Amino acid sequence: MAITFSSASLPVFQTALSNLLHCLEKAEASATARKFDVNVLCAARLAPDMLPFTAQIRIACDAAKNGTARLAGIEAPKFEDNETTFAELKARIGKTLDWLATVPATAIDGREEAEIVFPVGRDKTRSMQGEAYLKHYALPNMFFHVVTAYALLRHNGVDLGKVDYLAGPQGA
């Protein structure tokens, strides 16, 4: 079977977010075992000038849903960005996965050369063809925030390994 534009995008976003959800579940188990409130991790940062853990989860979800919507030429759902607990962050990942499951492959396939216009920062936009957008912006952006969330959890003592990041619950 030949690779399709949809097979290079949708399942990749879905797998990364599913594995991220698995990492959050391991963080909850770790907090329970170590007897602390997992929600203290919501404010975790690796550097004073970086966005906190909650923002990493929000942006990873937004990168997947907005990237998919742009590739498909459809409207993405809007989320409020008001999550402050692990339960709310897990729900956001779940909402994103649920929405991704509704996007038909046929909406994405054939749009490799479509012009994708997307925001870069607060007041600028950029334009790329669909395939370049997927390969050089949408996927790297999503992976950046997923791996940053992973690193924040790992830095805070959650027993995570590469297999959790790559294989999620299947690797556990």
C-alpha positions as CSV (number, residue, x, y, z in Angstrom):
1,M,0.0,0.0,0.0
2,A,1.3,3.4,-1.0
3,I,1.7,6.1,1.6
4,T,-1.0,8.8,1.5
5,F,-1.1,12.3,2.8
6,S,-3.7,11.3,5.4
7,S,-1.7,8.3,6.6
8,A,1.4,10.5,7.0
9,S,-0.6,12.9,9.2
10,L,-3.7,11.7,11.1
11,P,-2.3,8.5,12.7
12,V,1.0,10.3,13.5
13,F,-0.9,13.0,15.4
14,Q,-3.1,10.4,17.1
15,T,-0.3,8.2,18.2
16,A,1.8,11.1,19.6
17,L,-1.2,12.4,21.6
18,S,-2.2,8.9,22.8
19,N,1.4,8.4,24.0
20,L,1.3,11.8,25.7
21,L,-1.9,10.7,27.5
22,H,-0.1,7.6,28.6
23,C,2.7,9.7,30.1
24,L,0.2,11.8,32.0
25,E,-1.3,8.6,33.4
26,K,2.1,7.4,34.5
27,A,2.7,10.8,36.2
28,E,-0.5,10.4,38.1
29,A,0.6,7.0,39.3
30,S,4.0,8.3,40.2
31,A,2.4,11.2,42.3
32,T,0.2,8.7,44.1
33,A,3.1,6.4,44.9
34,R,5.3,9.3,46.0
35,K,2.4,10.9,47.9
36,F,2.2,14.4,46.3
37,D,-0.5,16.2,44.4
38,V,0.1,15.6,40.7
39,N,-1.3,19.0,39.9
40,V,1.9,20.7,41.2
41,L,3.4,19.5,37.9
42,C,1.1,21.7,35.9
43,A,3.3,24.7,36.6
44,A,6.6,22.9,35.9
45,R,9.2,24.5,33.7
46,L,12.7,23.6,32.7
47,A,13.7,27.3,32.5
48,P,12.2,30.5,33.9
49,D,11.3,31.9,30.5
50,M,9.6,28.8,29.1
51,L,5.9,28.0,29.0
52,P,4.7,25.7,31.8
53,F,3.6,22.1,31.5
54,T,-0.1,23.1,31.0
55,A,0.8,25.2,28.0
56,Q,2.9,22.3,26.5
57,I,-0.1,20.1,26.6
58,R,-2.4,22.7,25.2
59,I,-0.1,23.6,22.3
60,A,0.6,19.9,21.5
61,C,-3.2,19.4,21.2
62,D,-3.6,22.6,19.2
63,A,-0.7,21.7,16.8
64,A,-2.4,18.4,16.1
65,K,-6.0,19.7,15.7
66,N,-5.1,23.0,13.9
67,G,-2.5,21.2,11.7
68,T,-5.1,18.6,10.7
69,A,-7.8,21.2,10.1
70,R,-5.5,23.3,7.9
71,L,-4.4,20.2,5.9
72,A,-8.1,19.2,5.4
73,G,-9.2,22.7,4.6
74,I,-11.8,22.6,7.5
75,E,-12.4,24.5,10.7
76,A,-10.8,23.2,13.9
77,P,-12.7,23.3,17.2
78,K,-11.8,26.1,19.6
79,F,-10.8,25.1,23.1
80,E,-10.8,27.6,25.9
81,D,-7.2,27.2,27.2
82,N,-8.3,27.2,30.8
83,E,-7.0,23.8,32.0
84,T,-5.3,23.9,35.4
85,T,-5.4,20.2,36.5
86,F,-4.1,16.9,35.2
87,A,-7.7,15.8,34.8
88,E,-8.5,18.8,32.6
89,L,-5.3,18.3,30.6
90,K,-6.2,14.6,30.0
91,A,-9.7,15.7,29.0
92,R,-8.2,18.1,26.5
93,I,-6.1,15.4,24.9
94,G,-9.2,13.2,24.8
95,K,-11.3,15.9,23.1
96,T,-8.5,16.4,20.6
97,L,-8.2,12.7,19.8
98,D,-12.0,12.4,19.6
99,W,-12.1,15.3,17.0
100,L,-9.2,13.9,15.0
101,A,-11.1,10.6,14.7
102,T,-13.9,12.5,12.9
103,V,-11.7,13.9,10.1
104,P,-12.0,11.7,7.0
105,A,-8.9,10.7,5.2
106,T,-10.5,11.9,2.0
107,A,-10.5,15.5,3.4
108,I,-6.7,15.4,3.5
109,D,-5.6,13.2,0.6
110,G,-4.8,15.2,-2.5
111,R,-4.1,18.4,-0.6
112,E,-0.3,18.0,-0.7
113,E,0.0,21.1,-2.9
114,A,-2.8,23.2,-1.3
115,E,-1.6,26.6,0.0
116,I,-1.7,26.5,3.8
117,V,-1.7,29.9,5.5
118,F,-1.1,29.8,9.2
119,P,-0.2,32.2,12.1
120,V,3.4,32.6,13.2
121,G,3.4,34.6,16.4
122,R,0.8,37.0,17.3
123,D,0.5,39.2,14.2
124,K,2.2,37.4,11.3
125,T,1.3,34.6,9.0
126,R,3.2,32.2,6.8
127,S,2.3,30.3,3.7
128,M,3.5,26.8,2.7
129,Q,2.2,24.0,0.4
130,G,0.5,21.3,2.3
131,E,3.2,18.7,2.1
132,A,5.9,21.1,3.3
133,Y,3.6,22.4,6.0
134,L,3.1,18.9,7.4
135,K,6.7,17.9,7.2
136,H,8.4,21.1,8.2
137,Y,5.9,22.8,10.6
138,A,2.9,20.9,11.8
139,L,4.6,17.7,12.8
140,P,7.7,19.2,14.2
141,N,5.7,21.7,16.2
142,M,3.5,19.0,17.7
143,F,6.5,16.8,18.5
144,F,8.4,19.8,20.1
145,H,5.6,20.2,22.7
146,V,5.0,16.5,23.3
147,V,8.7,15.9,23.9
148,T,8.9,19.0,26.1
149,A,6.0,17.7,28.2
150,Y,7.8,14.3,28.4
151,A,11.0,16.0,29.5
152,L,9.2,18.1,32.2
153,L,7.7,14.9,33.6
154,R,10.9,13.0,33.5
155,H,12.8,15.9,35.1
156,N,10.3,15.8,37.9
157,G,10.9,12.2,38.7
158,V,8.2,10.4,36.7
159,D,9.6,7.0,35.7
160,L,9.3,7.4,31.9
161,G,11.5,6.0,29.2
162,K,11.8,6.2,25.5
163,V,9.3,3.4,25.1
164,D,6.6,5.5,26.8
165,Y,7.3,8.3,24.4
166,L,7.3,6.1,21.3
167,A,5.0,3.2,22.1
168,G,2.8,4.5,24.9
169,P,0.7,1.9,26.7
170,Q,1.6,-0.7,24.0
171,G,5.2,-0.5,25.2
172,A,4.5,-0.6,28.9
